[in-house]
Amino acid sequence: MAEQDIDPQKTSETVGRVGLIALGLALAAAVAAIAWTSLPSADEAAEAEMADASGPLSIDELAQRVEDTPDDPGAWQELAFARFERGEFDQAVSGYERAAALDDDNAVLWSSLGEARVMGSERDPMPAEAVQAFEKALALDPQDPRARYFLAVRKDLSGDHAGAIDDWLALLGDTPPGAPWEDDLTRTIEQVGKINEIATEARLAEVQSVRADQFASGTVPSGMAGVPPLTGGVAIPGPSDQQIAAAGQMAPGEQRQMAEGMVARLAERLDGDPSNIDGWVMLMRSRMTLDQPDLARAALARAKAANPQAAERLDAEAELLGVR
């Protein structure tokens, strides 16, 4: 995603709105990058295989699926996500509401609902219904990054710019290196700090240094001491500049179609080579980026069943990625 130019005349409320939209849309770029890392190489054979990959379900097919299985929260979640991606926020809200009603203790569903309510609000940048959804998410999972981010946005919109920056810095400290929202979160801290004349450079540098040491050593904030160094999938080679450029030219729907097809192929390769621990970590990361926590949990279970000797590391990696 291109970096936003900062206009010194903008109000902090405007920047808060821009920041929250940027974070909400960070998935588009992240999906393309993570999908590319799922490939063993970028040679012509791999590209041809990608071109032949079957795409994800259409909106009509997803809608039919919820009609056929109206009590399946996963079906409603996928439909809601597809609606959100198309900018159909009111329909996304309805889908997430149904999903959350069916799976009331799922923090991801509640924070997704809150985000959809924010994006669907034409007048209020932080409607009360969205706040309620974010608070419900945090009650279920105090580490939910989306809910933490948006509730900090609420502080910024209310005039508590320093408090918002404090909360965003705390979130950044708990953010795995390479997480889809990392760059937008850092940029939001910098923008809100600049406009409100709040120094952030030294604090950002300190947080980045501490978190780099923590995640490199496995001594992460959740207290997973004694586990091997964790990667969260970010140590696996990423896409080339040419591949990123090609993905960046695609429409968001095409990016997701490409990503889902390639992630599905990664899952197929793991069926044939279940001892590939890094592959399982990447699959979990990709599923979370695609907002498929149920499939990420299924990948974790399969990985541990195939690699009981690596169960501790896999659990730690899953925790790092937010798989619960």
KAWO-V784073 format. One line per field, one symbol per residue. ss: DSSP state (~ for helix, > for strand, _ for the rest). A space follows every 50 residues. Layout:
ss: ???
//
This chain:
ss: ___________~~~~~~~~~~~~~_~~~~~~~~~~~~______~~~~~~~ ~~______~~~~~~~~~~____~~~~~~~~~~~~~___~~~~~~~~~~~~ ~~____~~~~~~~~~~~~~~_______~~~~~~~~~~~~~____~~~~~~ ~~~~~~~___~~~~~~~~~~~~~________~~~~~~~~~~~~~~_____ ~~~~~~~~~~~~~~~~~_______________________~~~~~~~~__ _~~~~~~~~~~~~~~~~~~~~~____~~~~~~~~~~~~~___~~~~~~~~ ~~~~~~_~~~~~~~~~~~~~~___
//
